[in-house]
Amino acid sequence: MSALAFTQTDQARRIGEDERARILADPGFGQYYTDFMAHASWREACGWDRGEVVPFGPLYLSPAAAVLHYGQEIFEGLKAFRHADGSVWTFRPERNAERLQRSARRLALPELPTEAFLDSLRAVVTADEPWVPEATSEESLYLRPFMFASEEFLGVRAAHAVEYYVIASPAGPYFPRGVQPLVVWITDEYARAGAGGTGAAKCGGNYASSLLGKREAAEHGADEILFLDSETHTSIDELSGMNVFAITADGRLLTPALTGSILEGVTRESILRLAADRGLEPLEQKLEMSEILAQLGSGEITEMFACGTAAVINPIGEFRAHGGSWRVGDGGSGEITLALRQELTDIQYGRVPDRHGWLTRLV
Ligand code: COI
């Protein structure tokens, strides 16, 4: 079978130039969508087929589609960045392609070949090129590939009909307050994922299960929720959609080890590399919450931050829990945290050499 490619026939834009300019002036996060989307179908009998770029719009789906009942769905998140010469690039997309394949295996969905994944990104960003914000901004075009069970069938088994889409959304800062220190609520009630579960997969269900905790966090004046391991409720897993890091006064960079219950973040992996380059000692290990809080009190830990594709790197200023509250450093944005953020975004926007070969040109 020939490789799956995404072709465009309908070129008509749904949003005019003036309206697009108005949106790009203040896009926020996840509020506006571009003119086009990529789509391909998979059928058990014939595999992947019908790659296309079509106008962005509502989907036609049977109310009996398996995804609506059993949540057989996975997704990815990555960004397209405009460089000063007008070209458009994305960051380590093959890592997202591989993670989508791992998520697909875990959710019994078909794997999309890496080449097809990259072609779908290129096809959408080529069609939606005017939607990629200017290089002078700190904005990007957020790309959201996703795959779900579309088969009209209520029996519980892996679906025989699956759809894959890529939609795109111009993006400013993930948090409405911008890059400001987060207040994080440590939940002692909920867990995000358990051993043998789907925690390492990027599936909608993991995010759905975080929502009640996020509401609890908001009730305590916090921006985000921190989940501990489901078994002992003592060690750090991750936030609702971001990995967690701590920096010690003696130059260690700590993050929870990949146990199968946390997401293997592409930003997480890149930070471990950038930190080592600047002489920090990266350590992936079990992080006991009580020890972390004690080390915040003693000053042994000086900075903490959250990271993900959407939020990039965001300082954590304070933890809250039923037992009290703990300030991180002076409660502000840590110096090393901001330097790592600067370096990562400088690479992504082509402002410094791409010494690790992390960028792929899309347009
Ligand atoms: C991302 O960082 O891209 C994610 O998928 C997380 C989501 C909560 C926005």
Boltz pocket constraint, residues with backbone or C-beta under 6 A from the ligand:
constraints:
  - pocket:
      binder: B
      contacts: [[A, 76], [A, 77], [A, 78], [A, 240], [A, 241], [A, 242], [A, 308], [A, 309], [A, 310], [A, 311]]
      max_distance: 6.0
